[in-house]
Amino acid sequence: MTPPRPGTRGRTLGAAALGLGIATVAIAFATPLRETLVSGILAALALFASTLGLISRARARRVGERPSTAAIAGIWLGIGALAIVAISVLPALLMPAGAGAG
C-alpha cells in the first residue's frame, strides 16, 4: 500500500473548510433573530472554518503545491459568516439595557 501524497490531506481539509463555511453562512443568513448562545456558536464555527482553510493552505505551500480553491473559499466563507453574525449581534450589544422597553 502506498502512503498518501503530502498534499492530499491538505485538500481534504480544504474541502472540509469549504463545507463548514457554506453551512455556517447558510445558517447565519437564514436565522437573523437568534439567541446570543447560538450567535456565539456560529461565530466559533466561522472561525473554525477559516482556520481549517488556513491550515490547508499552509500545508499545501509547505509541500510546494498550489493551495486548493476549496481552502481559499473556506477561508472567505468563514470570514463572511463571521461578518453576518457580527452585523446581527452588534446592534443588540450596543443598545442600552432599557432602550427597547417602552
C-alpha beads as a LAMMPS data file, in Angstrom:
LAMMPS data file: protein, C-alpha beads

102 atoms
101 bonds

1 atom types
1 bond types

-500.0 500.0 xlo xhi
-500.0 500.0 ylo yhi
-500.0 500.0 zlo zhi

Masses

1 110.0

Atoms # bond

1 1 1 0.000 0.000 0.000
2 1 1 1.447 3.375 -0.954
3 1 1 1.299 6.256 1.511
4 1 1 -0.909 9.217 0.559
5 1 1 0.720 12.173 -1.120
6 1 1 1.571 15.019 1.282
7 1 1 -0.867 17.458 -0.338
8 1 1 -3.828 15.071 -0.204
9 1 1 -4.566 15.718 3.444
10 1 1 -4.451 19.470 2.832
11 1 1 -7.024 19.129 0.068
12 1 1 -9.263 17.140 2.404
13 1 1 -9.001 19.908 4.997
14 1 1 -9.776 22.443 2.270
15 1 1 -12.927 20.579 1.298
16 1 1 -13.947 20.355 4.961
17 1 1 -13.369 24.105 5.371
18 1 1 -15.499 24.780 2.297
19 1 1 -18.356 22.585 3.520
20 1 1 -18.291 24.036 7.018
21 1 1 -18.080 27.575 5.634
22 1 1 -21.084 27.060 3.355
23 1 1 -23.140 25.544 6.173
24 1 1 -22.214 28.319 8.600
25 1 1 -23.046 31.096 6.124
26 1 1 -26.374 29.449 5.281
27 1 1 -27.360 29.068 8.934
28 1 1 -26.192 32.571 9.878
29 1 1 -28.051 34.135 6.949
30 1 1 -31.244 32.112 7.422
31 1 1 -31.587 32.831 11.146
32 1 1 -31.317 36.602 11.694
33 1 1 -33.164 36.505 15.024
34 1 1 -31.295 34.109 17.285
35 1 1 -30.174 33.798 20.877
36 1 1 -26.764 35.036 21.969
37 1 1 -25.541 31.483 22.610
38 1 1 -26.403 30.430 19.049
39 1 1 -24.609 33.506 17.697
40 1 1 -21.543 32.549 19.723
41 1 1 -21.650 29.007 18.369
42 1 1 -21.977 30.305 14.802
43 1 1 -19.043 32.666 15.339
44 1 1 -16.952 29.760 16.638
45 1 1 -17.902 27.640 13.603
46 1 1 -16.978 30.509 11.281
47 1 1 -13.580 30.874 12.931
48 1 1 -13.062 27.113 12.749
49 1 1 -13.882 27.066 9.006
50 1 1 -11.386 29.866 8.357
51 1 1 -8.765 28.152 10.498
52 1 1 -9.190 24.857 8.620
53 1 1 -8.773 26.707 5.334
54 1 1 -5.643 28.463 6.583
55 1 1 -4.144 25.184 7.819
56 1 1 -4.869 23.550 4.462
57 1 1 -3.297 26.480 2.623
58 1 1 -0.190 26.370 4.818
59 1 1 0.227 22.615 4.284
60 1 1 -0.038 22.985 0.525
61 1 1 2.586 25.728 0.489
62 1 1 4.867 23.708 2.749
63 1 1 4.997 20.823 0.265
64 1 1 5.290 23.171 -2.701
65 1 1 1.793 22.736 -4.098
66 1 1 -0.766 25.300 -5.079
67 1 1 -3.385 25.914 -2.348
68 1 1 -6.747 24.372 -3.194
69 1 1 -9.575 26.613 -4.278
70 1 1 -11.791 24.949 -1.663
71 1 1 -9.394 26.013 1.104
72 1 1 -9.342 29.610 -0.088
73 1 1 -13.133 29.642 -0.427
74 1 1 -13.452 28.137 3.072
75 1 1 -11.336 30.953 4.494
76 1 1 -13.500 33.633 2.894
77 1 1 -16.783 31.901 3.708
78 1 1 -15.733 31.714 7.349
79 1 1 -14.942 35.433 7.305
80 1 1 -18.277 36.144 5.618
81 1 1 -20.192 34.088 8.175
82 1 1 -18.411 35.917 10.978
83 1 1 -19.414 39.237 9.395
84 1 1 -23.066 38.145 9.132
85 1 1 -23.079 37.122 12.793
86 1 1 -21.383 40.364 13.842
87 1 1 -23.839 42.521 11.875
88 1 1 -26.788 40.815 13.524
89 1 1 -25.336 40.867 17.062
90 1 1 -23.675 44.299 17.270
91 1 1 -26.875 46.412 17.398
92 1 1 -28.186 44.382 20.326
93 1 1 -24.876 44.688 22.149
94 1 1 -24.637 48.432 21.593
95 1 1 -28.229 49.171 22.631
96 1 1 -28.694 50.302 26.266
97 1 1 -30.433 47.764 28.506
98 1 1 -33.719 49.673 28.889
99 1 1 -33.968 51.199 25.410
100 1 1 -36.260 48.521 23.936
101 1 1 -38.938 48.674 26.650
102 1 1 -41.480 51.306 26.157

Bonds

1 1 1 2
2 1 2 3
3 1 3 4
4 1 4 5
5 1 5 6
6 1 6 7
7 1 7 8
8 1 8 9
9 1 9 10
10 1 10 11
11 1 11 12
12 1 12 13
13 1 13 14
14 1 14 15
15 1 15 16
16 1 16 17
17 1 17 18
18 1 18 19
19 1 19 20
20 1 20 21
21 1 21 22
22 1 22 23
23 1 23 24
24 1 24 25
25 1 25 26
26 1 26 27
27 1 27 28
28 1 28 29
29 1 29 30
30 1 30 31
31 1 31 32
32 1 32 33
33 1 33 34
34 1 34 35
35 1 35 36
36 1 36 37
37 1 37 38
38 1 38 39
39 1 39 40
40 1 40 41
41 1 41 42
42 1 42 43
43 1 43 44
44 1 44 45
45 1 45 46
46 1 46 47
47 1 47 48
48 1 48 49
49 1 49 50
50 1 50 51
51 1 51 52
52 1 52 53
53 1 53 54
54 1 54 55
55 1 55 56
56 1 56 57
57 1 57 58
58 1 58 59
59 1 59 60
60 1 60 61
61 1 61 62
62 1 62 63
63 1 63 64
64 1 64 65
65 1 65 66
66 1 66 67
67 1 67 68
68 1 68 69
69 1 69 70
70 1 70 71
71 1 71 72
72 1 72 73
73 1 73 74
74 1 74 75
75 1 75 76
76 1 76 77
77 1 77 78
78 1 78 79
79 1 79 80
80 1 80 81
81 1 81 82
82 1 82 83
83 1 83 84
84 1 84 85
85 1 85 86
86 1 86 87
87 1 87 88
88 1 88 89
89 1 89 90
90 1 90 91
91 1 91 92
92 1 92 93
93 1 93 94
94 1 94 95
95 1 95 96
96 1 96 97
97 1 97 98
98 1 98 99
99 1 99 100
100 1 100 101
101 1 101 102
